[in-house]
Amino acid sequence: MTELPSARGAEVGRRIGVGLMYGLWKPRVLGAWRVPASGPVIFAVNHSHNIDGPMVMGVAPRPTHFLIKKEAFIGPLDPFLLGIGQVKVDRTTTDRTAITQALGILAEGGVLGIFPEGTRGEGDFASLRAGLAYFAVRSGAPIVPVAVLGSSDKPGRLIKALPPLRSRVDVVFGEPFEAGDGSGRRTRKALDEATGRIQKQLAAHLENARRLTGR
């Protein structure tokens, strides 16, 4: 039986994230009240900075278990990330262990964080992987879109993948929505249709978040 990532560990991770993110940047959190207070939830987060995961982990109103590529679990980061309840994913194969852990987190009423674009890029939700639709349809958990908007194009960054230190980073939580069509179907066609619906919702949220924040 696959052991589930620690819920207590995720809460510790949240506290560490709060300290780090507020210490290094100036997070501004909008719409956190939209996150359901209990029950399974999937955060769908755009991915343009290396701090997107830790930032959401730190400012979200609930502890979050992120699906993180196994390449990030190097050296001392491996026991640390596992200790704070994060899920290691091998993206080169169908990682049954990660899938089982992710579905287990949702079955226990936890929060699963996913970067649906797969890798760090423009952060505009332009190319979505089917994994998000699979987890949402299979678990029935609502998706909460999350836009992380930093000063990524401004000078002053010490490291390209990070916003400038002490700059403002906006985290905007959107309205929860259901990915499935209510039929409970999990066929390839149903997942493709769900992915299309998700993409529209996420793109609309990102546009709204940019308008709201002036980014």
N, C-alpha and C positions, 0 to 999 in steps of 0.2 A: 504493500500500500504506500502510495506517494505521500510524504509528509508535507503538510501545508506550510507556506511561509508564515512566520510568527506575526500575529496581529499586534502583540505587545511590542515586538521589534519595530513594526511600522510606526507605532506611536512614538517610540524613541527617535526614529528617523525623522518624524515630523518636528519634534522639538529641536533636534540638531539642525534641521533645515531652516527653521525659524531663526535661530541664532545666526547661522551663516549668511542667509540671504539678506536679513535686515542689517547685518554687520557690514556686508560688502556692497550692497546695492540699496536702492530705495524703492521697494515694492509698493505698488498701488493696486489694491485688490478691489475688483468691481463684480457684483453679482454673486458673491459667495452664498448669499441667502437662498439662491436657486438650487443649490445642491441638496437633494433629499437627506433628511437628518438621519435616516436609518434605511436598512435594506440594501440590496446590491446596486451598485452604480458603476458605470464605466466612464472614466474621463478620457476623451479623445483630444489629445494635445498636439498643436502644431509644433514643428521642430526646426528651429533656425539657430538656436544657441545651445551650447553644451550645458548651460545652467537650467534649461527648460524643465527637466525632470526634478532636480533638487528644489527649484523655485516653486513648482506646483506642490511638491511634497511639503514644503515649509509653510505655504500660505493657505492651503486647502483646509476647509473646516473639519475634514475627517482624515484619519491616517490612510495612506495610499500605498498599494503594492504595484510598482511599475514593472512592465515587461521590459527587460534591458538586455541588449545583445551581449553574448557571452564574452566578447572581446574586451568589454569594460571590466570584467572580473579578473583583474591582473594583480599579482602580488598581494599586499595587505588589503586591497579593495575587495578581494574575493570574500573573505570571512566577514568584512564590514558590511558589504551590501546584502549578503545572505542574512546577517544578524539583524539588519533593520527591515527584514521582510520583503526584499525585492526578489524578482523572479528572473533567473538566468535563462536566456533563450538562444538556442543554436539556430541561426537563420539559414543555414545551408541545408537543412533537412526539416522534415515534419517532426518537431520536437514534442514527442508525446508527454514527457514529464512536465514540460512547461505548460502545455495545454491542460493537462490534468490539474496542475496547481492553480492555474488561472480560473478554471471553472469551479474548482473547490473554494477559492476565495469568494467568488460570487455566490455560490451555494450557501456559504456561511454568512452572507449578508454584508460582505466587505466591499471595498472600493478598489477597482482595477484600473491602473493607468496605462494607456496605450498611445504610442506615436504611430498613427495610422499610415503615415507616409513611409514608415520603415526606417529611413535614415535621415540624418540632418541635411536639410536643403534650403529651399526658399521659404519654407514654413507657410505655404499658402494652400495646403490641402489639395494640390493639383493632382497628385497621383496617390490613390488610396490602395492599400493592400486588402485582400479579402478577409484577413484575420479579424478585424474589428467587427465586420458583419457576422462572422461565424460566432464569436463570443456573445454578441448581443442577441442574435436570434436563438442560439442554443440555450442561453441562460434566462432570456426574457428581461434582462436588466436594462434600465433606461440608459441612454448615452447623454452625458453632459459635455457639450463642446467647450474647450478651454483654449483661449488665445493668449499666448505669451508674446508681448510686443516690447522689444527693447530698442536701444539706440544702435542697432546693428550696422547702420551705414554711416555713422558719424566718426570723425577722427577721434583719437584718444584711446583707442582700444590697445591694451598691451598684448592681448591674445586675440587672434582673428575671430575665434568661435565664441568669444565672450563680449557682452556689452561693456562699455567703459565702467570701471569701478566707481561706485557712488552715483552712477546715473540712475534715472528712474526706469523701472521695468513694470509695465502694466500687465496684470493677469486678470483676464475677463472671463467669468464663468457664464455660460449661456443657459437657455431653458432646456430641461431634460426632454428627450424625445425617444419614441420607440422606433427601432430599426426595422422590425418585421412588419408584415402586412396583416398580422392577426391570425393567419392561417396555421402558423407553427411549422410551415414547410422548411426543410433544410437542404433542399436540392441545390445543385450548382446554379440553376436559373434563379431560384429564390434568393440565394446569397448575392448573385450579381445585381438583382433588382434592389436588394437591401443596400448594397454598396453604393449604387446610384443615388438612392434616397439620402443616405448618410452624407455623401459628397456635397449634395445640394445644401443640406442643413449646415454642414461645417463651413462651407464657403460663405453662406449667408451670414453666419455668426461672425466669421472673421471680418467680413466687410463692415458689419455693424460695429464690431469692436474697434476697428480702425477709425470709423467715423466718430465714435464715442470718445476715443482717446486722442484723436488728432494725429495718429501715427501714419 
